[in-house]
Amino acid sequence: MRAKDAARLSAIRLILAAIKQREVDERVELDDAAVVGVIEKMIKQRRESITQFEKGGRTDLADAEKAEVRVLSAYLPAQMSDAEIAQAVDAAIAQSSAAGAKDMGKVMAALKSRLAGKADMGKVSALVKARLAG
């Protein structure tokens, strides 16, 4: 507030409101993992909005959403590199003895607990699907 950074202040208020709303809805106090989940969901929503705004030719709104994504991302744990994600996927496939696409659920279940908040699960899912397909 003192820095007069309105965009950052707005994004922080959105985070706090989303966390408080979930706590009220579920009647629980969220732990760190749940808060990370809330922030990830907000980022996912912003990315979907960005694609829709860009399709509609509204670059001004897309730029505002991109700025919010940058602020929200600052409150997530450090993201894993593509090489680290690939290594974790390979380890999970070997550990679960997955043979094909039908075993994707087992692999994703193992990875979700390990990579939550540290990697984009959409990217992880695509990589798992590619590795199991061939």
Protein Blocks (a to p, Z undefined) as FASTA:
>chain_A
ZZopaklmmmmmmmmmmmmmmmmmnopacdfklmmmmmmmmmmmmmmmmmmmmmnopakl
mmmmmmmmmmmmmmpccdddfklmmmmmmmmmmmnopablmlmmmmmmmmmmmmgojacf
klmmmmmmmmmnZZ
